[in-house]
Amino acid sequence: QVQLVESGGGLVQAGGSLRLSCVASGNIFSLANMDWYRQAPGKQRELVAAITVGGSIDYADSVKGRFTISRDNAKNTVYLQMNSLKAEDTGVYYCTAYGDRLRYNYWGQGTRVTVSS
C-alpha cells in the first residue's frame, strides 16, 4: 500500500526556517518524481518545488533562492528546506509522487505551515 506522510510543519516567525519531510512507503520512491505543493487559505493549490527521479529540480518563482528541495532515495524521503519564510508562505504543504511507472498520482495528507509577521 502506497502512503505519503508529511511532517515538519508548524508555527514560525517571518524570517525563520522550517524543514518539511515526506516519507513514501510502498516501494515507489525510486520510480517517482516528487513535488511539493501548497494551498493557502482561500487559494488554489500551487506547485512550490519539484524533483524528478533523475534529480532535476524546479521551483516556483516565489520561492527561488529561499527553498531547497532534495531527496534521499535510501530513506524514501523528500525534503523541503524553507528559509527566510514570509507570511505569504503560510498554507498546507502537500507532497505528491507521480511518474510513468506509477499507477496513480499519490498525495500525502499535508502539513500546516503558519508564518507570523
C-alpha positions in Angstrom: 0.0 0.0 0.0 1.4 3.4 -1.0 1.4 6.1 1.6 3.0 9.6 1.7 3.4 11.1 5.1 4.5 14.7 5.6 5.9 16.2 8.7 7.8 19.3 9.9 5.2 22.0 9.7 4.5 24.4 12.4 4.3 28.0 13.5 7.4 30.2 12.8 8.1 33.9 12.7 8.8 35.7 9.5 12.4 35.2 8.5 12.6 31.8 10.2 13.1 28.4 8.7 11.4 25.0 8.6 12.3 21.7 7.0 9.5 19.6 5.8 9.8 15.9 5.2 7.7 13.4 3.2 8.3 9.7 3.6 7.0 7.4 0.9 6.1 3.8 1.6 5.1 1.1 -0.8 8.2 0.7 -2.8 7.5 3.5 -5.2 10.1 6.1 -4.3 12.8 5.1 -6.8 10.2 5.4 -9.6 8.6 8.6 -8.5 9.0 12.2 -9.4 8.3 14.2 -6.2 6.6 17.6 -5.9 5.7 19.9 -3.0 2.5 21.8 -3.4 0.9 24.3 -1.0 -2.5 25.6 -0.5 -3.0 29.0 1.2 -6.4 29.8 2.8 -8.9 30.7 0.1 -6.5 30.0 -2.7 -5.8 27.2 -5.2 -3.2 24.6 -4.6 0.1 25.7 -6.2 3.3 23.9 -7.1 6.2 25.0 -4.9 9.1 22.7 -5.9 9.7 19.6 -7.9 12.4 17.0 -8.1 12.5 14.2 -10.7 13.7 10.7 -10.5 16.9 11.8 -12.2 17.4 14.7 -9.8 16.3 17.6 -12.0 14.8 20.4 -9.9 12.5 23.3 -10.4 10.9 25.9 -8.2 8.1 28.4 -8.3 9.4 31.9 -8.8 8.0 33.0 -5.4 10.4 30.6 -3.5 13.5 30.6 -5.6 16.6 31.4 -3.5 14.7 30.6 -0.3 13.5 27.0 -0.6 15.5 23.9 -1.4 14.1 20.5 -2.4 16.1 17.4 -2.1 15.6 13.6 -1.9 17.2 10.8 -0.1 16.5 7.6 -2.0 17.9 5.4 0.7 15.4 6.8 3.2 12.5 7.1 0.7 12.2 10.7 1.7 11.9 14.1 0.0 12.7 17.3 1.9 11.8 20.9 1.5 14.1 23.3 3.4 12.4 26.6 3.7 14.4 29.6 4.7 13.6 33.3 5.0 9.9 32.5 5.4 7.3 35.1 4.7 3.7 35.4 5.8 2.6 34.5 2.3 4.3 31.1 2.6 1.5 30.2 5.1 -0.6 27.2 4.0 -0.9 23.5 4.0 2.0 21.8 2.2 1.5 18.5 0.4 3.9 16.2 -1.3 2.9 14.2 -4.3 4.5 11.2 -6.1 3.9 10.5 -9.8 5.6 9.0 -12.8 5.1 6.9 -15.9 5.8 3.8 -14.0 3.3 4.5 -11.2 -0.3 3.5 -11.4 -1.6 6.7 -9.8 -0.5 10.1 -8.6 -0.2 9.8 -4.9 -0.8 12.6 -2.3 0.0 13.0 1.3 -2.3 14.4 3.9 -0.5 17.7 4.2 1.4 19.5 6.9 0.4 23.0 8.0 2.9 25.9 7.9 2.0 29.2 9.6 4.3 32.1 9.3 3.6 35.0 11.6 4.6 38.5 10.5 
